[in-house]
Amino acid sequence: MHAYLDTSALVKRYIEEEGTPVIDRLYEEAEAGRATTSFSIWNIGEALGVFDRYHTRAVLTEEELQTTLRNITSETTKMIRLGSLQVLPITSMNLIEAWVIVLKRHIYEADALQISTARGAGCDVLFGADRHLIQVARDEGIKAIDIAREPEVALSCINID
């Protein structure tokens, strides 16, 4: 199984929120070589922005922020070395397709970019926790699962051998 993580799903790996158990399970399967995960280089920047906002709002202490940053860096590096994570570039074709999706579906460029990147990478499923993004991905013909609202569906998808 090859799963694309939108930023909301990636953040849940490092901040305990609804949907975190799904992403933890996916990472276990990926580390064992039974799944592949992908996200784009764009997602890393968005995730860093989320972590910074959590710190600014005092949801994360300075120490927790630094631990979170170390964790995402070390785990991403480890998973890339294992061959179970692909950090995807943003290509001109991804951007062009995203522009088409923006105009067709009336969504933010960043969300459209998630959809076009997941499609371009040939992912089997897009995991996220943004209702609107999930619906637009589905409308675009991509299997998309809301890990916060449909955890059982997501887990059953992960557990398919």
C-alpha positions in Angstrom: 0.0 0.0 0.0 1.2 3.5 -0.9 -0.4 6.2 1.2 0.0 10.0 0.7 -0.2 12.1 3.8 -1.6 15.6 3.6 -0.2 18.1 6.2 -2.9 17.4 8.7 -2.1 13.7 8.7 1.6 14.4 8.9 1.2 16.7 11.9 -0.8 13.9 13.7 2.4 11.8 13.8 4.0 14.3 16.1 1.1 16.0 17.9 -1.5 13.8 19.6 -4.8 14.5 17.9 -7.8 12.7 16.5 -6.4 10.4 13.9 -2.9 9.9 15.5 -3.4 6.2 16.0 -4.1 5.7 12.3 -0.8 7.5 11.3 1.1 5.6 14.0 -0.2 2.3 12.6 0.7 3.4 9.1 4.3 4.3 10.2 4.6 0.9 11.9 3.6 -0.9 8.7 5.9 1.3 6.7 8.8 0.7 9.0 8.2 -3.0 8.7 8.3 -2.7 4.9 4.6 -3.5 4.4 3.6 0.0 3.3 5.1 3.1 1.7 4.2 6.6 2.7 4.7 9.8 0.7 4.3 13.5 1.3 5.6 16.5 -0.6 8.4 18.8 0.4 5.6 21.4 0.7 4.0 19.4 3.5 7.2 19.7 5.6 7.0 23.5 5.4 3.3 23.5 6.3 3.9 21.1 9.2 6.7 23.4 10.5 4.2 26.3 10.3 1.7 24.3 12.3 4.2 23.4 15.0 5.3 27.1 15.2 1.7 28.2 15.6 1.2 25.7 18.4 4.2 27.1 20.1 3.1 30.7 19.6 -0.3 29.8 21.1 1.4 28.0 24.0 0.0 24.6 23.0 3.7 23.4 22.8 6.4 24.6 25.1 9.8 25.6 23.7 11.1 22.2 24.8 8.2 20.3 23.2 8.7 22.3 20.0 12.4 21.4 19.9 11.6 17.7 20.6 8.9 17.7 17.8 11.4 19.2 15.3 14.0 16.7 16.2 11.5 13.9 15.9 10.2 14.8 12.5 13.7 15.3 11.2 15.1 12.1 12.5 12.1 10.0 11.7 11.8 11.4 8.2 15.5 10.7 7.5 15.2 7.1 8.9 12.1 6.3 6.9 13.8 7.6 3.7 16.8 5.5 4.3 14.5 2.4 4.9 12.9 3.2 1.5 9.5 3.4 3.2 9.0 7.2 2.8 9.2 9.3 -0.3 9.5 13.0 0.1 8.1 14.2 -3.2 9.3 17.3 -5.1 6.8 19.9 -6.3 7.1 19.7 -10.1 5.8 22.1 -12.7 3.3 19.5 -13.8 2.0 19.3 -10.1 1.6 23.0 -10.1 -0.2 23.2 -13.4 -2.6 20.4 -12.4 -3.2 22.2 -9.1 -4.1 25.4 -10.9 -6.7 23.5 -12.9 -8.1 21.9 -9.7 -8.2 25.4 -8.0 -10.3 26.8 -10.8 -12.5 23.7 -11.2 -13.1 23.0 -7.5 -12.6 26.4 -5.9 -10.1 25.3 -3.3 -6.8 26.7 -1.9 -3.7 26.2 -4.0 -2.0 24.2 -1.1 -4.9 21.7 -1.0 -5.0 21.4 -4.8 -1.2 20.7 -4.7 -1.8 17.8 -2.2 -4.2 16.3 -4.6 -2.1 16.7 -7.7 1.0 15.4 -6.0 -0.7 12.4 -4.6 -2.1 11.6 -8.0 1.3 12.2 -9.7 3.0 9.8 -7.3 0.4 7.1 -8.0 -0.6 6.7 -4.4 -3.3 4.2 -3.5 -4.9 6.4 -0.9 -4.7 10.0 0.5 -4.9 10.3 4.2 -6.0 13.6 5.7 -8.1 15.3 8.3 -9.4 18.2 6.3 -13.0 17.5 5.3 -13.1 19.7 2.3 -9.7 18.4 0.9 -10.9 14.8 1.4 -14.2 15.6 -0.5 -12.4 17.3 -3.4 -9.9 14.5 -3.7 -12.8 12.0 -3.9 -14.5 14.2 -6.5 -11.2 14.1 -8.4 -11.3 10.3 -8.4 -8.7 9.7 -5.6 -9.4 7.3 -2.8 -9.2 9.7 0.2 -9.9 8.9 3.9 -10.5 11.3 6.7 -8.4 9.7 9.5 -10.1 11.8 12.2 -13.6 11.0 11.2 -13.2 7.6 9.5 -10.4 5.9 11.6 -11.8 2.4 11.2 -11.9 2.7 7.4 -8.3 4.0 7.4 -7.1 1.2 9.6 -8.8 -1.4 7.5 -7.0 0.1 4.4 -3.7 -0.1 6.2 -4.2 -3.7 7.4 -4.8 -5.1 3.9 -1.9 -7.4 2.9 
